[in-house]
Amino acid sequence: MSDSVKLSSKDIKSWLERETSSIFIPVHTRAKKLLDEMGKALRELEEASKMLFDNSGKEIEKRNMKIYGRARAMNKLARLFLDRIKQIKIPDVASYAGFVTFAQETQKALIVTEVDVRNWFPRISPFFIMDRRKFLVFFEKAKDSLKNLHSFLTKEYIKTKVLEETYRLVDKLQTLEGQLANYQEQKGKVEGEKVPVEREIAATQQRMADLKSQGSMSQLNQTNVEIDVLSAEARQRLQHLQKPFIKLLSLATHGEGSGLTPEELNKLNQYIDNPFEALATEEANQPLLRAILQKLDRSMSEKLKLKPEKERKAKQDIDNILNKNSLETLHKKCADALAREKQLSASTAIAEARQDLAKLQEHVENLRRRKGVVELEEASLDRARKETTVKIRDHKDEIEGNIFSFMNKRIRIE
């Protein structure tokens, strides 16, 4: 197997023209000649049809009743001939596809015209005999030209079909490569727009982080972290009481004698939803919690249905809280943390800092939206680049295959 010829996409067309000129030029020259001959035959047939139309029109104007009916038939028939011929488009440039279309259109027009001639010319006899003979001379000449054209098309011109398709693919390949270069240029611009936006987002987020880590905001953030830790501890310390609390609440809601006052009922809801806040807002020695636990302890034995193990753990926690003050230290920490959080949150410095943070956050969101738009455009360009790259490879493969099948030469387009 001979080595492949390496060609760039810019050089392939000139190389192909040099390699195929001895085949392509004579065939195209012959095609152009046959197109010209067919075009001339159609123009002559059109003139002959116009002659039939004009002469029959003159006879109609004479109002000679002997010939009037046949003259009208001839006039109408000639108009049909003219319309059909005018609809045939002669290609400006010879190409296989254009040649085939032209031959098909011409053949269709001549076949229908021949049917009309066979059906109507005998009915028009014996009038317009010289005109009809003259028309038939040009009609037969047109049929002969079409026969020559068909013969050339099927025997000679079809050989260049693959070659013409290859030239078309080369032009399309160069167009696609131009599109790819344009996509790559646009992607570079989009990436250039994206980088400063990302830098500004990072810079704004750093300003927000700095603002949160300074002065009163830093103290408030530390206090909030402490509250999160205390919240988790409060929920964990009261976890064995959650189920009993919920059952006691259900008992009170359905009016089945929980013994809870409205204030205690509200506090019970708070201990279920937010143990930290419930504990932090208790007075010293947690009087409301103690009252709730005492009534819970009585109800567990009488009205609440708990599994033995859950009841045992709940009673143990109730005993620890009521008799051993197990929540005293946690209560003080929660109350102190909540008081500090409220004091800091109410300060002017915190209000100003939060206002600044809100503005910075809004700015970050606007920047992210801008970045999102840029990323959508970037993704669209990436898809277009990938699709175009695939098309370019497909076109190269097809061109290489066509050249091998037509010329038995292997090339590689780089």
C-alpha positions in Angstrom: 0.0 0.0 0.0 1.4 3.4 -1.0 2.0 6.0 1.7 -0.7 8.6 2.3 -0.4 12.1 1.0 -0.7 14.6 3.8 -2.6 17.8 2.9 -4.0 20.7 4.9 -7.6 21.6 4.4 -6.5 24.8 2.6 -4.4 22.9 0.1 -6.8 20.0 -0.7 -8.9 21.9 -3.3 -6.0 23.1 -5.4 -4.4 19.6 -5.2 -7.7 18.0 -6.2 -8.0 20.4 -9.2 -4.5 19.5 -10.4 -5.0 15.8 -10.0 -8.4 15.7 -11.7 -8.3 18.4 -14.3 -7.7 15.8 -17.1 -11.0 14.1 -16.1 -13.0 16.9 -14.8 -12.5 19.7 -17.4 -13.4 17.6 -20.5 -16.6 16.3 -18.8 -17.6 19.7 -17.7 -16.9 21.2 -21.1 -19.1 18.5 -22.7 -21.8 19.1 -20.1 -21.8 22.8 -20.8 -22.1 22.2 -24.5 -25.0 19.9 -24.1 -26.7 22.3 -21.7 -26.3 25.1 -24.3 -27.7 22.8 -27.0 -30.7 21.8 -24.9 -31.2 25.5 -23.9 -31.2 26.5 -27.6 -33.6 23.7 -28.5 -36.0 24.9 -25.7 -35.8 28.5 -26.8 -36.6 27.5 -30.4 -39.5 25.4 -29.1 -40.7 28.4 -27.1 -40.5 30.5 -30.3 -42.5 27.9 -32.2 -45.1 27.8 -29.4 -45.3 31.6 -29.5 -45.9 31.4 -33.3 -48.8 29.0 -32.7 -50.2 31.3 -30.0 -49.9 34.4 -32.1 -51.3 32.9 -35.4 -54.2 31.3 -33.6 -54.9 34.6 -31.9 -55.1 36.3 -35.2 -57.6 33.8 -36.5 -59.7 34.2 -33.3 -59.9 38.0 -34.0 -61.2 37.4 -37.5 -64.3 35.7 -36.0 -64.4 33.1 -38.9 -66.8 30.6 -37.5 -65.4 27.9 -39.7 -62.0 28.0 -38.0 -62.9 29.8 -34.7 -63.3 26.7 -32.5 -60.0 25.1 -33.6 -58.2 28.5 -33.3 -59.3 28.8 -29.7 -58.1 25.2 -29.0 -54.8 25.9 -30.6 -54.4 29.2 -28.7 -55.1 27.5 -25.4 -52.7 24.6 -26.3 -49.9 27.0 -27.3 -50.3 28.9 -24.0 -49.8 25.6 -22.1 -46.7 24.9 -24.2 -45.3 28.3 -23.4 -46.0 28.0 -19.7 -44.3 24.6 -19.4 -41.2 25.7 -21.2 -40.8 28.9 -19.2 -40.9 26.9 -16.0 -37.8 24.9 -16.9 -34.7 26.4 -15.2 -31.5 26.1 -17.1 -28.5 25.8 -14.7 -26.0 28.7 -14.9 -23.1 26.4 -13.8 -22.8 22.8 -14.8 -23.0 20.4 -11.9 -24.2 16.8 -11.7 -27.1 17.6 -9.3 -28.2 20.6 -11.4 -27.8 18.5 -14.6 -30.1 15.7 -13.2 -32.7 18.2 -12.0 -32.7 20.0 -15.4 -33.0 16.8 -17.3 -35.9 15.6 -15.2 -37.8 18.9 -15.5 -37.2 18.9 -19.3 -38.3 15.3 -19.7 -41.5 15.9 -17.7 -42.4 18.9 -19.8 -41.7 17.2 -23.1 -43.6 14.0 -22.2 -46.8 16.0 -21.2 -46.4 18.1 -24.4 -46.2 15.0 -26.5 -49.4 13.7 -25.0 -51.1 17.0 -25.8 -49.7 17.0 -29.4 -51.0 13.4 -29.9 -54.4 14.2 -28.5 -55.1 17.7 -29.9 -53.2 18.2 -33.2 -55.5 15.7 -35.1 -58.6 17.6 -33.8 -57.2 20.9 -35.1 -56.7 19.5 -38.7 -56.8 20.5 -41.4 -56.0 24.1 -40.1 -52.7 25.5 -39.0 -51.0 22.6 -40.8 -47.8 24.5 -41.7 -47.5 26.0 -38.2 -48.0 22.6 -36.6 -45.3 21.0 -38.9 -42.9 23.8 -38.0 -43.6 23.3 -34.3 -43.1 19.5 -34.6 -39.7 20.1 -36.2 -38.5 22.0 -33.2 -40.2 19.6 -30.8 -38.4 16.6 -32.3 -35.1 18.5 -32.2 -35.7 19.2 -28.5 -36.4 15.5 -27.9 -33.1 14.6 -29.7 -31.2 17.0 -27.5 -32.7 15.6 -24.4 -31.8 12.1 -25.6 -28.2 13.1 -26.0 -28.2 14.8 -22.7 -29.6 11.7 -20.9 -27.0 9.4 -22.6 -24.2 11.7 -21.5 -25.6 11.9 -18.0 -25.9 8.1 -17.5 -22.7 7.1 -19.2 -20.1 9.8 -18.7 -21.3 12.5 -16.3 -22.2 10.1 -13.5 -18.5 9.3 -13.2 -17.8 12.8 -11.8 -20.7 12.7 -9.3 -18.4 11.6 -6.5 -15.8 14.2 -7.5 -18.3 17.0 -7.5 -19.6 15.9 -4.1 -16.0 16.0 -2.9 -15.5 19.6 -4.0 -18.7 20.5 -2.2 -17.4 18.8 0.9 -14.1 20.6 0.7 -15.9 24.0 0.6 -18.1 22.9 3.5 -15.0 21.7 5.4 -13.3 25.1 5.0 -16.5 26.9 6.2 -16.7 24.6 9.3 -13.1 25.3 10.1 -13.8 29.0 9.9 -16.8 28.5 12.3 -14.6 26.6 14.7 -12.0 29.3 14.7 -14.7 31.8 15.4 -16.1 29.7 18.3 -12.6 29.5 19.8 -12.2 33.2 19.6 -15.6 33.8 21.2 -14.7 31.3 24.0 -11.5 33.3 24.7 -13.5 36.5 25.0 -16.1 34.8 27.3 -13.4 33.4 29.5 -11.9 36.9 29.7 -15.2 38.2 30.9 -15.6 35.4 33.5 -12.2 35.8 35.3 -12.7 39.4 36.6 -16.2 38.4 37.8 -14.8 35.4 39.7 -12.1 37.7 41.2 -14.7 40.2 42.3 -16.8 37.5 43.9 -13.8 36.2 45.9 -12.8 39.7 46.9 -16.4 40.6 48.1 -16.6 37.3 50.0 -13.3 38.1 51.7 -14.7 41.5 52.7 -17.7 39.8 54.2 -15.5 37.3 56.1 -13.4 40.2 57.4 -16.4 42.1 58.5 -17.8 39.0 60.4 -14.4 38.5 62.1 -14.1 42.1 63.5 -15.4 43.8 66.6 -19.0 43.2 67.7 -19.7 41.0 64.7 -16.9 38.7 65.8 -18.3 38.6 69.3 -21.8 37.9 68.0 -20.6 35.1 65.7 -18.7 33.5 68.6 -21.9 33.8 70.8 -24.0 32.2 68.0 -21.5 29.4 67.8 -21.7 29.0 71.6 -25.5 28.9 71.4 -25.4 26.2 68.7 -23.2 24.1 71.0 -25.5 24.8 74.0 -28.6 24.0 71.8 -27.2 20.6 71.0 -26.3 19.9 74.6 -29.8 21.0 75.8 -31.5 18.8 73.3 -29.2 15.9 74.2 -29.7 16.4 78.0 -33.5 16.4 77.5 -33.7 13.7 74.8 -35.3 11.1 77.1 -38.0 13.6 78.1 -39.0 14.5 74.5 -41.4 11.6 74.0 -43.0 12.0 77.4 -43.3 15.8 76.8 -45.1 15.1 73.5 -47.5 12.6 75.1 -48.2 15.1 78.0 -48.9 17.8 75.4 -51.4 15.5 73.6 -53.0 14.8 77.0 -53.4 18.5 77.7 -54.6 19.3 74.1 -57.4 16.7 74.4 -58.5 17.9 77.9 -57.7 14.7 79.7 -56.4 16.2 82.9 -52.7 17.0 82.5 -53.0 19.6 85.3 -50.8 22.1 83.3 -51.5 25.8 83.6 -51.6 27.9 80.3 -48.1 29.3 81.2 -46.8 25.8 81.7 -48.4 24.5 78.5 -46.7 27.3 76.5 -43.4 26.4 78.2 -43.9 22.7 77.4 -44.3 23.6 73.7 -41.1 25.5 73.9 -39.2 22.7 75.5 -40.4 20.4 72.7 -39.5 22.8 69.8 -36.4 24.6 71.2 -35.0 23.2 74.4 -32.2 25.9 74.4 -34.5 28.9 74.3 -36.9 27.2 76.8 -34.1 26.7 79.3 -32.4 30.0 78.7 -35.6 32.0 79.4 -36.4 30.1 82.7 -36.0 31.9 85.9 -33.5 30.7 88.5 -33.9 27.1 89.5 -36.2 26.5 86.5 -39.6 26.7 88.2 -41.7 26.1 85.1 -39.7 23.1 84.1 -39.9 21.7 87.6 -43.7 22.1 87.7 -44.0 20.4 84.3 -41.8 17.5 85.4 -43.7 17.0 88.6 -47.0 16.7 86.7 -45.3 14.6 84.1 -44.0 12.2 86.8 -47.5 11.8 88.2 -49.1 11.3 84.7 -46.5 8.7 83.6 -47.8 6.3 86.2 -51.4 7.0 85.7 -52.2 8.1 82.1 -49.2 8.1 79.8 -48.3 4.8 78.0 -44.6 4.5 77.6 -42.4 1.5 77.0 -40.7 0.4 80.3 -37.2 1.4 79.2 -38.3 4.8 78.0 -40.2 5.4 81.2 -37.2 4.3 83.3 -34.9 6.8 81.5 -37.4 9.6 81.7 -37.9 9.1 85.5 -34.2 9.0 86.0 -33.8 12.4 84.2 -36.7 13.8 86.2 -35.1 12.8 89.4 -31.7 14.3 88.4 -33.3 17.6 87.5 -35.7 17.9 90.5 -33.5 16.4 93.2 -29.9 16.9 92.0 -30.2 20.2 90.0 -28.5 18.6 87.0 -29.5 21.4 84.7 -28.3 24.3 86.9 -25.0 24.9 85.2 -26.4 24.4 81.7 -29.3 26.8 82.6 -26.9 29.5 83.6 -24.8 29.1 80.4 -27.8 29.2 78.2 -29.3 32.3 80.0 -25.9 34.1 79.8 -25.4 33.2 76.1 -28.9 34.4 75.2 -28.5 37.6 77.1 -25.2 38.4 75.3 -26.8 37.5 71.9 -29.7 39.9 72.5 -27.4 42.7 73.8 -25.0 42.4 70.9 -27.8 42.2 68.3 -29.4 45.4 69.7 -26.1 47.4 69.3 -25.7 50.1 66.7 -22.4 48.5 65.5 -24.1 45.2 64.8 -27.0 47.0 62.9 -24.5 48.8 60.7 -22.4 45.7 60.1 -25.5 43.7 59.1 -26.5 46.5 56.7 -23.1 46.4 55.2 -23.2 42.6 55.0 -26.6 42.7 53.3 -25.3 45.1 50.7 -22.2 42.9 50.1 -24.4 39.8 49.9 -26.6 41.4 47.3 -23.6 42.4 45.3 -22.3 38.8 45.4 -25.7 37.5 44.2 -25.6 40.0 41.3 -22.1 38.9 40.4 -23.1 35.2 40.6 -26.0 35.9 38.2 -23.6 37.6 35.8 -21.2 34.6 36.1 -24.2 32.3 35.4 -25.0 34.1 32.2 -21.3 33.9 31.1 -21.2 30.2 32.0 -24.3 29.5 30.0 -22.7 31.2 27.0 -19.5 29.3 27.6 -21.4 26.0 27.7 -23.2 26.9 24.5 -19.9 27.7 22.8 -18.4 24.4 24.1 -21.3 22.4 22.6 -21.0 24.3 19.3 -17.2 23.7 19.2 -17.6 19.9 19.9 -20.4 19.5 17.3 -18.3 21.4 14.7 -15.2 19.4 15.5 -17.2 16.2 14.9 -18.6 17.5 11.6 -15.0 18.5 10.5 -13.7 15.0 11.2 -16.7 13.4 9.4 -16.1 15.7 6.4 -12.4 14.9 6.3 -13.1 11.1 6.5 -15.7 11.4 3.7 -13.4 13.4 1.5 -10.5 10.9 2.1 -12.9 8.0 1.3 -14.2 9.7 -1.9 -10.7 10.4 -3.2 -9.6 6.8 -2.6 -12.7 5.4 -4.4 -12.5 7.8 -7.3 -8.7 8.0 -7.8 -7.3 5.1 -5.8 -5.1 7.5 -3.9 -4.8 7.7 -0.1 -4.7 11.1 1.4 -4.8 12.4 5.0 -6.2 15.9 5.7 -4.5 17.5 8.7 
